[in-house]
Amino acid sequence: MTSEPDTSTWQKTPDGIAIPPPSPDDVLYEAADGVAKITLNRPLVLNAINKNVTRLLDAALDRAEADAEVLAVILTGAGRAFSAGGDLWSSLYPDDDPAPDALDVQLRIWSFDKPVIAAVRGHAVGQAFELAGVCDFTIATESARLGEIQIRHGFGVPVLISPFIMNQKQAKEVLLLGEAIPAPRALEMGFVNRVVADDELDEAAEEMARKLAALPPVAVRLNKRLVNLVYEQMGLIDAVRYRDNEALVEYLEADDTVGTARQRIREEQGWAAFKQERDKGYEETG
């Protein structure tokens, strides 16, 4: 039986929710039989992504890259979610230690020499939606919900991968409406490769990874690179790095008064009040 953590020294949101401090175990790594499994491991906050997670994820990729016996990678989340996206409470634990840029880590997964499978249960929203999107395959459970809900926060899209995965109308549906999309709908959109029963996710991801690991590795790397090359020639890298585009400065620097007001609610009143304001007109998203 798992004991409850001692939260007495943890920082808290304005409404008293205890947020766990950064830990060296925020990302777990294990490898066996040609497959590495990387697990985002902050289940108490639905594996929200902060600088420490980004740092440790990059280090886990280093391990998978350096291990010649690893031929496929599974990326998943501990507990009941893949990830709730960017950590809105990271400022509670200031982190000035060096860390790779989150965009660079996601692009590293995009171009990683070994195929990467995202195994998604629960929520994969915001930055986590994009993290699953840059993986080569995404398998989701029937009850999973995915989407770019950060527009409700007043935030732009961190990694612009959606328009390269789905068609134009679907990408606008995802990016402009900010809905949490049920896995079967995400499958129709082409964002998800397969939807499986909730209790079959690990088995399905491992079966796919073992199949990939049994294939000739040079041919696997070549075919991944060929597919990626097509999208890169369509402008994927420039699009993903849209913050460097001078034509977008007006939009990037504009003040969104609605989004700013919502962040003020979060900072002053806490998560519950922020979530109530953010999710007006939407179903509950976690």
PyRosetta script that sets phi, psi and omega in degrees:
from pyrosetta import init, pose_from_sequence

init()
pose = pose_from_sequence("MTSEPDTSTWQKTPDGIAIPPPSPDDVLYEAADGVAKITLNRPLVLNAINKNVTRLLDAALDRAEADAEVLAVILTGAGRAFSAGGDLWSSLYPDDDPAPDALDVQLRIWSFDKPVIAAVRGHAVGQAFELAGVCDFTIATESARLGEIQIRHGFGVPVLISPFIMNQKQAKEVLLLGEAIPAPRALEMGFVNRVVADDELDEAAEEMARKLAALPPVAVRLNKRLVNLVYEQMGLIDAVRYRDNEALVEYLEADDTVGTARQRIREEQGWAAFKQERDKGYEETG")
pose.set_psi(1, 129.7)
pose.set_omega(1, -178.0)
pose.set_phi(2, -79.7)
pose.set_psi(2, 128.5)
pose.set_omega(2, -179.8)
pose.set_phi(3, -81.6)
pose.set_psi(3, 153.2)
pose.set_omega(3, 178.4)
pose.set_phi(4, -71.7)
pose.set_psi(4, 139.2)
pose.set_omega(4, -179.8)
pose.set_phi(5, -69.6)
pose.set_psi(5, 152.7)
pose.set_omega(5, 174.8)
pose.set_phi(6, -81.4)
pose.set_psi(6, 109.5)
pose.set_omega(6, -176.0)
pose.set_phi(7, -99.9)
pose.set_psi(7, 11.3)
pose.set_omega(7, -172.6)
pose.set_phi(8, -63.4)
pose.set_psi(8, -27.9)
pose.set_omega(8, -179.3)
pose.set_phi(9, -100.9)
pose.set_psi(9, 2.4)
pose.set_omega(9, -177.8)
pose.set_phi(10, -78.1)
pose.set_psi(10, 148.6)
pose.set_omega(10, 172.2)
pose.set_phi(11, -71.9)
pose.set_psi(11, 153.4)
pose.set_omega(11, -175.7)
pose.set_phi(12, -127.7)
pose.set_psi(12, 152.4)
pose.set_omega(12, 174.3)
pose.set_phi(13, -71.7)
pose.set_psi(13, 166.9)
pose.set_omega(13, 179.2)
pose.set_phi(14, -57.5)
pose.set_psi(14, -25.7)
pose.set_omega(14, 177.7)
pose.set_phi(15, -98.4)
pose.set_psi(15, 17.3)
pose.set_omega(15, 167.6)
pose.set_phi(16, 89.3)
pose.set_psi(16, 11.4)
pose.set_omega(16, 178.2)
pose.set_phi(17, -80.7)
pose.set_psi(17, 124.7)
pose.set_omega(17, -178.8)
pose.set_phi(18, -78.3)
pose.set_psi(18, 129.3)
pose.set_omega(18, -178.8)
pose.set_phi(19, -109.8)
pose.set_psi(19, 125.4)
pose.set_omega(19, -177.0)
pose.set_phi(20, -67.0)
pose.set_psi(20, 143.7)
pose.set_omega(20, 177.6)
pose.set_phi(21, -74.1)
pose.set_psi(21, 162.1)
pose.set_omega(21, 175.6)
pose.set_phi(22, -57.0)
pose.set_psi(22, 145.6)
pose.set_omega(22, -177.0)
pose.set_phi(23, -141.0)
pose.set_psi(23, 149.8)
pose.set_omega(23, 174.6)
pose.set_phi(24, -65.7)
pose.set_psi(24, -11.9)
pose.set_omega(24, 178.8)
pose.set_phi(25, -98.8)
pose.set_psi(25, 14.3)
pose.set_omega(25, -179.3)
pose.set_phi(26, -67.6)
pose.set_psi(26, -19.1)
pose.set_omega(26, 171.3)
pose.set_phi(27, -134.0)
pose.set_psi(27, 130.1)
pose.set_omega(27, -179.4)
pose.set_phi(28, -107.8)
pose.set_psi(28, 151.3)
pose.set_omega(28, -179.2)
pose.set_phi(29, -136.6)
pose.set_psi(29, 134.4)
pose.set_omega(29, 172.0)
pose.set_phi(30, -147.6)
pose.set_psi(30, 150.0)
pose.set_omega(30, -179.2)
pose.set_phi(31, -140.8)
pose.set_psi(31, 138.2)
pose.set_omega(31, 177.9)
pose.set_phi(32, -163.3)
pose.set_psi(32, 143.2)
pose.set_omega(32, 173.0)
pose.set_phi(33, 54.6)
pose.set_psi(33, 39.7)
pose.set_omega(33, 175.1)
pose.set_phi(34, 84.2)
pose.set_psi(34, 1.2)
pose.set_omega(34, -176.0)
pose.set_phi(35, -124.8)
pose.set_psi(35, 129.3)
pose.set_omega(35, 172.3)
pose.set_phi(36, -99.9)
pose.set_psi(36, 138.6)
pose.set_omega(36, 177.0)
pose.set_phi(37, -117.0)
pose.set_psi(37, 121.0)
pose.set_omega(37, 179.0)
pose.set_phi(38, -110.9)
pose.set_psi(38, 124.9)
pose.set_omega(38, -174.2)
pose.set_phi(39, -121.6)
pose.set_psi(39, 120.8)
pose.set_omega(39, 170.0)
pose.set_phi(40, -69.2)
pose.set_psi(40, 125.8)
pose.set_omega(40, -165.0)
pose.set_phi(41, -129.3)
pose.set_psi(41, 60.4)
pose.set_omega(41, 170.7)
pose.set_phi(42, -127.6)
pose.set_psi(42, 61.2)
pose.set_omega(42, -170.5)
pose.set_phi(43, -61.4)
pose.set_psi(43, -27.2)
pose.set_omega(43, -178.2)
pose.set_phi(44, -67.0)
pose.set_psi(44, -22.7)
pose.set_omega(44, 176.3)
pose.set_phi(45, -120.1)
pose.set_psi(45, 32.8)
pose.set_omega(45, 177.8)
pose.set_phi(46, 51.6)
pose.set_psi(46, 39.2)
pose.set_omega(46, 174.6)
pose.set_phi(47, 57.2)
pose.set_psi(47, 38.1)
pose.set_omega(47, 177.4)
pose.set_phi(48, -58.7)
pose.set_psi(48, 142.5)
pose.set_omega(48, -170.8)
pose.set_phi(49, -96.6)
pose.set_psi(49, 120.2)
pose.set_omega(49, 174.8)
pose.set_phi(50, -123.1)
pose.set_psi(50, -172.2)
pose.set_omega(50, -178.4)
pose.set_phi(51, -61.7)
pose.set_psi(51, -37.1)
pose.set_omega(51, -179.1)
pose.set_phi(52, -65.8)
pose.set_psi(52, -42.2)
pose.set_omega(52, 177.1)
pose.set_phi(53, -62.0)
pose.set_psi(53, -44.5)
pose.set_omega(53, 179.3)
pose.set_phi(54, -60.5)
pose.set_psi(54, -43.4)
pose.set_omega(54, 179.2)
pose.set_phi(55, -61.3)
pose.set_psi(55, -46.8)
pose.set_omega(55, -177.4)
pose.set_phi(56, -72.6)
pose.set_psi(56, -33.9)
pose.set_omega(56, 176.0)
pose.set_phi(57, -63.5)
pose.set_psi(57, -43.0)
pose.set_omega(57, 177.9)
pose.set_phi(58, -61.5)
pose.set_psi(58, -40.7)
pose.set_omega(58, 178.5)
pose.set_phi(59, -66.2)
pose.set_psi(59, -37.0)
pose.set_omega(59, 177.0)
pose.set_phi(60, -65.0)
pose.set_psi(60, -38.8)
pose.set_omega(60, 176.1)
pose.set_phi(61, -64.3)
pose.set_psi(61, -36.5)
pose.set_omega(61, 174.7)
pose.set_phi(62, -56.6)
pose.set_psi(62, -45.2)
pose.set_omega(62, -178.6)
pose.set_phi(63, -64.2)
pose.set_psi(63, -44.5)
pose.set_omega(63, 179.9)
pose.set_phi(64, -64.9)
pose.set_psi(64, -37.2)
pose.set_omega(64, -179.1)
pose.set_phi(65, -68.7)
pose.set_psi(65, -38.1)
pose.set_omega(65, -175.8)
pose.set_phi(66, -78.7)
pose.set_psi(66, -19.1)
pose.set_omega(66, -176.4)
pose.set_phi(67, -88.8)
pose.set_psi(67, 107.4)
pose.set_omega(67, -177.3)
pose.set_phi(68, -64.0)
pose.set_psi(68, -22.3)
pose.set_omega(68, -179.5)
pose.set_phi(69, -80.0)
pose.set_psi(69, -17.7)
pose.set_omega(69, 177.5)
pose.set_phi(70, -82.8)
pose.set_psi(70, 121.8)
pose.set_omega(70, -177.5)
pose.set_phi(71, -120.2)
pose.set_psi(71, -5.3)
pose.set_omega(71, 176.4)
pose.set_phi(72, -155.7)
pose.set_psi(72, 154.2)
pose.set_omega(72, -175.3)
pose.set_phi(73, -129.9)
pose.set_psi(73, 137.5)
pose.set_omega(73, 171.6)
pose.set_phi(74, -110.5)
pose.set_psi(74, 130.2)
pose.set_omega(74, 176.2)
pose.set_phi(75, -114.7)
pose.set_psi(75, 124.3)
pose.set_omega(75, -175.9)
pose.set_phi(76, -146.1)
pose.set_psi(76, -177.8)
pose.set_omega(76, 179.4)
pose.set_phi(77, -126.3)
pose.set_psi(77, 147.0)
pose.set_omega(77, 178.4)
pose.set_phi(78, -78.7)
pose.set_psi(78, 150.9)
pose.set_omega(78, 175.7)
pose.set_phi(79, 77.8)
pose.set_psi(79, -140.2)
pose.set_omega(79, -168.9)
pose.set_phi(80, -97.8)
pose.set_psi(80, 8.9)
pose.set_omega(80, -179.9)
pose.set_phi(81, -146.4)
pose.set_psi(81, 152.0)
pose.set_omega(81, 167.0)
pose.set_phi(82, -67.8)
pose.set_psi(82, -59.7)
pose.set_omega(82, 173.4)
pose.set_phi(83, -173.8)
pose.set_psi(83, 144.9)
pose.set_omega(83, 175.8)
pose.set_phi(84, -86.1)
pose.set_psi(84, 8.0)
pose.set_omega(84, 177.6)
pose.set_phi(85, 92.1)
pose.set_psi(85, -155.6)
pose.set_omega(85, -177.3)
pose.set_phi(86, -62.1)
pose.set_psi(86, 141.7)
pose.set_omega(86, -177.8)
pose.set_phi(87, -76.8)
pose.set_psi(87, 110.8)
pose.set_omega(87, -179.7)
pose.set_phi(88, -74.3)
pose.set_psi(88, -9.2)
pose.set_omega(88, -177.8)
pose.set_phi(89, -114.8)
pose.set_psi(89, 19.1)
pose.set_omega(89, -177.9)
pose.set_phi(90, -62.1)
pose.set_psi(90, -26.2)
pose.set_omega(90, -179.0)
pose.set_phi(91, -66.3)
pose.set_psi(91, -15.6)
pose.set_omega(91, 176.7)
pose.set_phi(92, -65.8)
pose.set_psi(92, -22.6)
pose.set_omega(92, 178.9)
pose.set_phi(93, -128.1)
pose.set_psi(93, 84.3)
pose.set_omega(93, -178.6)
pose.set_phi(94, -53.0)
pose.set_psi(94, 135.3)
pose.set_omega(94, -175.5)
pose.set_phi(95, -132.8)
pose.set_psi(95, 102.0)
pose.set_omega(95, 180.0)
pose.set_phi(96, -102.6)
pose.set_psi(96, 5.6)
pose.set_omega(96, 179.7)
pose.set_phi(97, -71.9)
pose.set_psi(97, 151.1)
pose.set_omega(97, 179.7)
pose.set_phi(98, -58.3)
pose.set_psi(98, 140.9)
pose.set_omega(98, 177.7)
pose.set_phi(99, -153.7)
pose.set_psi(99, 145.6)
pose.set_omega(99, 176.1)
pose.set_phi(100, -67.3)
pose.set_psi(100, 154.7)
pose.set_omega(100, 174.7)
pose.set_phi(101, -67.1)
pose.set_psi(101, 136.5)
pose.set_omega(101, -177.5)
pose.set_phi(102, -59.1)
pose.set_psi(102, -37.2)
pose.set_omega(102, 178.0)
pose.set_phi(103, -62.8)
pose.set_psi(103, -41.8)
pose.set_omega(103, 179.7)
pose.set_phi(104, -63.5)
pose.set_psi(104, -36.8)
pose.set_omega(104, 178.7)
pose.set_phi(105, -67.0)
pose.set_psi(105, -40.8)
pose.set_omega(105, 179.1)
pose.set_phi(106, -66.9)
pose.set_psi(106, -39.7)
pose.set_omega(106, 176.7)
pose.set_phi(107, -67.7)
pose.set_psi(107, -28.3)
pose.set_omega(107, 175.1)
pose.set_phi(108, -64.2)
pose.set_psi(108, -41.6)
pose.set_omega(108, 177.0)
pose.set_phi(109, -64.2)
pose.set_psi(109, -42.4)
pose.set_omega(109, 177.8)
pose.set_phi(110, -53.0)
pose.set_psi(110, -43.7)
pose.set_omega(110, -175.0)
pose.set_phi(111, -102.3)
pose.set_psi(111, 9.0)
pose.set_omega(111, -176.5)
pose.set_phi(112, -58.8)
pose.set_psi(112, 137.9)
pose.set_omega(112, -175.8)
pose.set_phi(113, -63.6)
pose.set_psi(113, -24.7)
pose.set_omega(113, -176.9)
pose.set_phi(114, -109.5)
pose.set_psi(114, 139.5)
pose.set_omega(114, -177.0)
pose.set_phi(115, -62.5)
pose.set_psi(115, 142.0)
pose.set_omega(115, -177.2)
pose.set_phi(116, -121.2)
pose.set_psi(116, 129.9)
pose.set_omega(116, -179.9)
pose.set_phi(117, -110.3)
pose.set_psi(117, 124.6)
pose.set_omega(117, 172.0)
pose.set_phi(118, -89.2)
pose.set_psi(118, 123.9)
pose.set_omega(118, 177.2)
pose.set_phi(119, -107.9)
pose.set_psi(119, 108.5)
pose.set_omega(119, -167.5)
pose.set_phi(120, -111.1)
pose.set_psi(120, 122.1)
pose.set_omega(120, 167.5)
pose.set_phi(121, -123.4)
pose.set_psi(121, 158.4)
pose.set_omega(121, 179.2)
pose.set_phi(122, 63.6)
pose.set_psi(122, -131.8)
pose.set_omega(122, -176.5)
pose.set_phi(123, -98.7)
pose.set_psi(123, 142.4)
pose.set_omega(123, 167.6)
pose.set_phi(124, -136.8)
pose.set_psi(124, 90.5)
pose.set_omega(124, -172.3)
pose.set_phi(125, -126.1)
pose.set_psi(125, 157.5)
pose.set_omega(125, 179.3)
pose.set_phi(126, 60.3)
pose.set_psi(126, -129.2)
pose.set_omega(126, -179.1)
pose.set_phi(127, -58.1)
pose.set_psi(127, -29.3)
pose.set_omega(127, 179.4)
pose.set_phi(128, -74.0)
pose.set_psi(128, -31.9)
pose.set_omega(128, 173.8)
pose.set_phi(129, -59.8)
pose.set_psi(129, -42.8)
pose.set_omega(129, -180.0)
pose.set_phi(130, -70.7)
pose.set_psi(130, -36.5)
pose.set_omega(130, 177.4)
pose.set_phi(131, -60.6)
pose.set_psi(131, -42.9)
pose.set_omega(131, 175.2)
pose.set_phi(132, -66.8)
pose.set_psi(132, -33.1)
pose.set_omega(132, -176.6)
pose.set_phi(133, -69.5)
pose.set_psi(133, -33.2)
pose.set_omega(133, -179.8)
pose.set_phi(134, -80.4)
pose.set_psi(134, -11.8)
pose.set_omega(134, 174.3)
pose.set_phi(135, -70.4)
pose.set_psi(135, 158.9)
pose.set_omega(135, -176.8)
pose.set_phi(136, -73.2)
pose.set_psi(136, -30.8)
pose.set_omega(136, 179.7)
pose.set_phi(137, -137.5)
pose.set_psi(137, 148.8)
pose.set_omega(137, 173.6)
pose.set_phi(138, -132.2)
pose.set_psi(138, 121.2)
pose.set_omega(138, 174.8)
pose.set_phi(139, -112.2)
pose.set_psi(139, 131.2)
pose.set_omega(139, -177.1)
pose.set_phi(140, -128.7)
pose.set_psi(140, 152.6)
pose.set_omega(140, 175.3)
pose.set_phi(141, -79.2)
pose.set_psi(141, 161.1)
pose.set_omega(141, -178.4)
pose.set_phi(142, -58.7)
pose.set_psi(142, -32.2)
pose.set_omega(142, -177.0)
pose.set_phi(143, -92.3)
pose.set_psi(143, -0.2)
pose.set_omega(143, -177.9)
pose.set_phi(144, -66.9)
pose.set_psi(144, 152.2)
pose.set_omega(144, 176.5)
pose.set_phi(145, -133.8)
pose.set_psi(145, 133.1)
pose.set_omega(145, -172.9)
pose.set_phi(146, -131.1)
pose.set_psi(146, 151.0)
pose.set_omega(146, 176.5)
pose.set_phi(147, 165.8)
pose.set_psi(147, 171.4)
pose.set_omega(147, 179.9)
pose.set_phi(148, -102.2)
pose.set_psi(148, 68.0)
pose.set_omega(148, -172.8)
pose.set_phi(149, -76.8)
pose.set_psi(149, -5.2)
pose.set_omega(149, -174.3)
pose.set_phi(150, -67.4)
pose.set_psi(150, -14.6)
pose.set_omega(150, 175.0)
pose.set_phi(151, -61.4)
pose.set_psi(151, -28.0)
pose.set_omega(151, 177.2)
pose.set_phi(152, -69.2)
pose.set_psi(152, -21.8)
pose.set_omega(152, 177.5)
pose.set_phi(153, -82.9)
pose.set_psi(153, -15.8)
pose.set_omega(153, -172.3)
pose.set_phi(154, 92.7)
pose.set_psi(154, 15.9)
pose.set_omega(154, -178.7)
pose.set_phi(155, -100.8)
pose.set_psi(155, 148.5)
pose.set_omega(155, 170.8)
pose.set_phi(156, -78.8)
pose.set_psi(156, 176.9)
pose.set_omega(156, -178.5)
pose.set_phi(157, -81.4)
pose.set_psi(157, 123.9)
pose.set_omega(157, -179.8)
pose.set_phi(158, -65.5)
pose.set_psi(158, -43.9)
pose.set_omega(158, -176.7)
pose.set_phi(159, -130.5)
pose.set_psi(159, 109.9)
pose.set_omega(159, -171.5)
pose.set_phi(160, -82.0)
pose.set_psi(160, 75.3)
pose.set_omega(160, -177.6)
pose.set_phi(161, -102.2)
pose.set_psi(161, -24.6)
pose.set_omega(161, -173.1)
pose.set_phi(162, -55.5)
pose.set_psi(162, -44.9)
pose.set_omega(162, -177.5)
pose.set_phi(163, -64.2)
pose.set_psi(163, -14.9)
pose.set_omega(163, 179.3)
pose.set_phi(164, -95.5)
pose.set_psi(164, -4.6)
pose.set_omega(164, -178.7)
pose.set_phi(165, -106.9)
pose.set_psi(165, -36.4)
pose.set_omega(165, -176.1)
pose.set_phi(166, -124.2)
pose.set_psi(166, 177.7)
pose.set_omega(166, -178.7)
pose.set_phi(167, -80.1)
pose.set_psi(167, 174.0)
pose.set_omega(167, -173.0)
pose.set_phi(168, -58.9)
pose.set_psi(168, -47.6)
pose.set_omega(168, -178.1)
pose.set_phi(169, -63.9)
pose.set_psi(169, -40.6)
pose.set_omega(169, -179.9)
pose.set_phi(170, -67.7)
pose.set_psi(170, -39.7)
pose.set_omega(170, 178.5)
pose.set_phi(171, -62.2)
pose.set_psi(171, -40.1)
pose.set_omega(171, 177.7)
pose.set_phi(172, -68.3)
pose.set_psi(172, -35.4)
pose.set_omega(172, 175.8)
pose.set_phi(173, -60.3)
pose.set_psi(173, -43.4)
pose.set_omega(173, -178.7)
pose.set_phi(174, -69.8)
pose.set_psi(174, -47.5)
pose.set_omega(174, -170.9)
pose.set_phi(175, -81.9)
pose.set_psi(175, -29.8)
pose.set_omega(175, -176.3)
pose.set_phi(176, -95.2)
pose.set_psi(176, -31.5)
pose.set_omega(176, -178.3)
pose.set_phi(177, -87.4)
pose.set_psi(177, -27.8)
pose.set_omega(177, 177.4)
pose.set_phi(178, 65.9)
pose.set_psi(178, 32.9)
pose.set_omega(178, 179.9)
pose.set_phi(179, -86.7)
pose.set_psi(179, 153.8)
pose.set_omega(179, 169.6)
pose.set_phi(180, -88.6)
pose.set_psi(180, 114.3)
pose.set_omega(180, -168.7)
pose.set_phi(181, -93.7)
pose.set_psi(181, 129.0)
pose.set_omega(181, 176.2)
pose.set_phi(182, -62.2)
pose.set_psi(182, 148.1)
pose.set_omega(182, -175.8)
pose.set_phi(183, -54.6)
pose.set_psi(183, -42.5)
pose.set_omega(183, 179.5)
pose.set_phi(184, -60.0)
pose.set_psi(184, -36.1)
pose.set_omega(184, 176.7)
pose.set_phi(185, -69.2)
pose.set_psi(185, -38.8)
pose.set_omega(185, 177.0)
pose.set_phi(186, -63.1)
pose.set_psi(186, -32.4)
pose.set_omega(186, 175.6)
pose.set_phi(187, -66.0)
pose.set_psi(187, -44.0)
pose.set_omega(187, 177.7)
pose.set_phi(188, -60.4)
pose.set_psi(188, -35.1)
pose.set_omega(188, -179.0)
pose.set_phi(189, -76.0)
pose.set_psi(189, -13.7)
pose.set_omega(189, -178.5)
pose.set_phi(190, 90.4)
pose.set_psi(190, 3.0)
pose.set_omega(190, 179.4)
pose.set_phi(191, -76.7)
pose.set_psi(191, -30.5)
pose.set_omega(191, -179.3)
pose.set_phi(192, -111.5)
pose.set_psi(192, 138.2)
pose.set_omega(192, 177.3)
pose.set_phi(193, -79.3)
pose.set_psi(193, -43.2)
pose.set_omega(193, -175.7)
pose.set_phi(194, -145.6)
pose.set_psi(194, 146.8)
pose.set_omega(194, 173.0)
pose.set_phi(195, -117.1)
pose.set_psi(195, 129.7)
pose.set_omega(195, -176.4)
pose.set_phi(196, -128.2)
pose.set_psi(196, 164.4)
pose.set_omega(196, 175.9)
pose.set_phi(197, -59.1)
pose.set_psi(197, 151.4)
pose.set_omega(197, -174.7)
pose.set_phi(198, -55.8)
pose.set_psi(198, -35.1)
pose.set_omega(198, -177.0)
pose.set_phi(199, -90.2)
pose.set_psi(199, 7.9)
pose.set_omega(199, -178.6)
pose.set_phi(200, -113.6)
pose.set_psi(200, 5.3)
pose.set_omega(200, -173.6)
pose.set_phi(201, -62.7)
pose.set_psi(201, -51.5)
pose.set_omega(201, -176.6)
pose.set_phi(202, -60.7)
pose.set_psi(202, -44.0)
pose.set_omega(202, -179.6)
pose.set_phi(203, -62.9)
pose.set_psi(203, -42.2)
pose.set_omega(203, -178.6)
pose.set_phi(204, -66.5)
pose.set_psi(204, -41.5)
pose.set_omega(204, 179.1)
pose.set_phi(205, -66.7)
pose.set_psi(205, -42.3)
pose.set_omega(205, -179.7)
pose.set_phi(206, -67.1)
pose.set_psi(206, -37.7)
pose.set_omega(206, 177.9)
pose.set_phi(207, -62.8)
pose.set_psi(207, -44.6)
pose.set_omega(207, 178.4)
pose.set_phi(208, -64.3)
pose.set_psi(208, -42.6)
pose.set_omega(208, -179.2)
pose.set_phi(209, -63.6)
pose.set_psi(209, -41.4)
pose.set_omega(209, 179.2)
pose.set_phi(210, -65.4)
pose.set_psi(210, -37.2)
pose.set_omega(210, 177.9)
pose.set_phi(211, -63.5)
pose.set_psi(211, -45.0)
pose.set_omega(211, 178.3)
pose.set_phi(212, -63.1)
pose.set_psi(212, -39.5)
pose.set_omega(212, -178.1)
pose.set_phi(213, -68.9)
pose.set_psi(213, -22.0)
pose.set_omega(213, -179.3)
pose.set_phi(214, -86.2)
pose.set_psi(214, -10.4)
pose.set_omega(214, -179.1)
pose.set_phi(215, -82.1)
pose.set_psi(215, 159.9)
pose.set_omega(215, 175.7)
pose.set_phi(216, -59.3)
pose.set_psi(216, 116.9)
pose.set_omega(216, -169.8)
pose.set_phi(217, -64.6)
pose.set_psi(217, -34.2)
pose.set_omega(217, 179.9)
pose.set_phi(218, -66.0)
pose.set_psi(218, -40.8)
pose.set_omega(218, 178.7)
pose.set_phi(219, -65.9)
pose.set_psi(219, -37.4)
pose.set_omega(219, 177.5)
pose.set_phi(220, -63.2)
pose.set_psi(220, -46.2)
pose.set_omega(220, 179.6)
pose.set_phi(221, -62.0)
pose.set_psi(221, -42.4)
pose.set_omega(221, -180.0)
pose.set_phi(222, -62.7)
pose.set_psi(222, -48.0)
pose.set_omega(222, -176.7)
pose.set_phi(223, -65.7)
pose.set_psi(223, -36.9)
pose.set_omega(223, 174.9)
pose.set_phi(224, -62.6)
pose.set_psi(224, -44.9)
pose.set_omega(224, -178.7)
pose.set_phi(225, -63.8)
pose.set_psi(225, -36.6)
pose.set_omega(225, -179.6)
pose.set_phi(226, -65.5)
pose.set_psi(226, -44.4)
pose.set_omega(226, 178.3)
pose.set_phi(227, -63.8)
pose.set_psi(227, -46.3)
pose.set_omega(227, 179.2)
pose.set_phi(228, -59.5)
pose.set_psi(228, -39.1)
pose.set_omega(228, -178.1)
pose.set_phi(229, -59.2)
pose.set_psi(229, -40.2)
pose.set_omega(229, 179.1)
pose.set_phi(230, -57.6)
pose.set_psi(230, -47.4)
pose.set_omega(230, -177.7)
pose.set_phi(231, -71.6)
pose.set_psi(231, -33.5)
pose.set_omega(231, 177.1)
pose.set_phi(232, -67.5)
pose.set_psi(232, -35.8)
pose.set_omega(232, 176.2)
pose.set_phi(233, -70.0)
pose.set_psi(233, -21.1)
pose.set_omega(233, 174.0)
pose.set_phi(234, -80.6)
pose.set_psi(234, -6.2)
pose.set_omega(234, 175.7)
pose.set_phi(235, 106.4)
pose.set_psi(235, 16.9)
pose.set_omega(235, -175.7)
pose.set_phi(236, -57.9)
pose.set_psi(236, -45.7)
pose.set_omega(236, -175.6)
pose.set_phi(237, -64.8)
pose.set_psi(237, -44.6)
pose.set_omega(237, 178.1)
pose.set_phi(238, -62.8)
pose.set_psi(238, -38.6)
pose.set_omega(238, -179.7)
pose.set_phi(239, -67.0)
pose.set_psi(239, -44.1)
pose.set_omega(239, 180.0)
pose.set_phi(240, -63.4)
pose.set_psi(240, -34.4)
pose.set_omega(240, 178.8)
pose.set_phi(241, -93.9)
pose.set_psi(241, 41.6)
pose.set_omega(241, -174.4)
pose.set_phi(242, -63.9)
pose.set_psi(242, -20.3)
pose.set_omega(242, 179.5)
pose.set_phi(243, -65.6)
pose.set_psi(243, -17.6)
pose.set_omega(243, 177.6)
pose.set_phi(244, -86.9)
pose.set_psi(244, -2.0)
pose.set_omega(244, -176.1)
pose.set_phi(245, -84.9)
pose.set_psi(245, 113.1)
pose.set_omega(245, -176.9)
pose.set_phi(246, -62.2)
pose.set_psi(246, -26.0)
pose.set_omega(246, -179.4)
pose.set_phi(247, -68.7)
pose.set_psi(247, -13.9)
pose.set_omega(247, -177.2)
pose.set_phi(248, -103.8)
pose.set_psi(248, 3.1)
pose.set_omega(248, -175.7)
pose.set_phi(249, -56.4)
pose.set_psi(249, -41.9)
pose.set_omega(249, -178.8)
pose.set_phi(250, -57.5)
pose.set_psi(250, -41.4)
pose.set_omega(250, -179.3)
pose.set_phi(251, -75.0)
pose.set_psi(251, -40.5)
pose.set_omega(251, -175.8)
pose.set_phi(252, -68.8)
pose.set_psi(252, -29.1)
pose.set_omega(252, -177.0)
pose.set_phi(253, -99.6)
pose.set_psi(253, -3.0)
pose.set_omega(253, -179.3)
pose.set_phi(254, -68.5)
pose.set_psi(254, 144.4)
pose.set_omega(254, 178.1)
pose.set_phi(255, -88.7)
pose.set_psi(255, 123.9)
pose.set_omega(255, 176.9)
pose.set_phi(256, -98.3)
pose.set_psi(256, 102.9)
pose.set_omega(256, -173.4)
pose.set_phi(257, -65.2)
pose.set_psi(257, -32.4)
pose.set_omega(257, 178.5)
pose.set_phi(258, -67.8)
pose.set_psi(258, -47.5)
pose.set_omega(258, 179.0)
pose.set_phi(259, -63.2)
pose.set_psi(259, -40.9)
pose.set_omega(259, 179.0)
pose.set_phi(260, -62.2)
pose.set_psi(260, -41.2)
pose.set_omega(260, 179.1)
pose.set_phi(261, -64.2)
pose.set_psi(261, -38.6)
pose.set_omega(261, 179.2)
pose.set_phi(262, -66.7)
pose.set_psi(262, -38.9)
pose.set_omega(262, 177.8)
pose.set_phi(263, -67.2)
pose.set_psi(263, -33.5)
pose.set_omega(263, 177.1)
pose.set_phi(264, -64.9)
pose.set_psi(264, -39.7)
pose.set_omega(264, 176.0)
pose.set_phi(265, -60.6)
pose.set_psi(265, -44.6)
pose.set_omega(265, 179.8)
pose.set_phi(266, -60.6)
pose.set_psi(266, -45.0)
pose.set_omega(266, -176.1)
pose.set_phi(267, -70.6)
pose.set_psi(267, -33.2)
pose.set_omega(267, -174.8)
pose.set_phi(268, -95.8)
pose.set_psi(268, -33.2)
pose.set_omega(268, -174.5)
pose.set_phi(269, -111.5)
pose.set_psi(269, -21.1)
pose.set_omega(269, 176.6)
pose.set_phi(270, 104.3)
pose.set_psi(270, -173.9)
pose.set_omega(270, -170.6)
pose.set_phi(271, -65.8)
pose.set_psi(271, -45.3)
pose.set_omega(271, -173.7)
pose.set_phi(272, -61.6)
pose.set_psi(272, -46.1)
pose.set_omega(272, -179.4)
pose.set_phi(273, -67.4)
pose.set_psi(273, -39.8)
pose.set_omega(273, 177.5)
pose.set_phi(274, -61.8)
pose.set_psi(274, -46.7)
pose.set_omega(274, -177.6)
pose.set_phi(275, -63.7)
pose.set_psi(275, -38.6)
pose.set_omega(275, 178.0)
pose.set_phi(276, -62.7)
pose.set_psi(276, -42.5)
pose.set_omega(276, 179.2)
pose.set_phi(277, -69.7)
pose.set_psi(277, -43.8)
pose.set_omega(277, -177.7)
pose.set_phi(278, -62.5)
pose.set_psi(278, -38.9)
pose.set_omega(278, -169.2)
pose.set_phi(279, -99.4)
pose.set_psi(279, 17.6)
pose.set_omega(279, 175.2)
pose.set_phi(280, -57.2)
pose.set_psi(280, 126.0)
pose.set_omega(280, 178.2)
pose.set_phi(281, 84.6)
pose.set_psi(281, 0.9)
pose.set_omega(281, -179.6)
pose.set_phi(282, -118.9)
pose.set_psi(282, 156.2)
pose.set_omega(282, 171.4)
pose.set_phi(283, -71.2)
pose.set_psi(283, 161.7)
pose.set_omega(283, -178.5)
pose.set_phi(284, -61.8)
pose.set_psi(284, 137.1)
pose.set_omega(284, -177.3)
pose.set_phi(285, -120.7)
pose.set_psi(285, 2.4)
pose.set_omega(285, 177.7)
pose.set_phi(286, 93.7)
pose.dump_pdb("model.pdb")
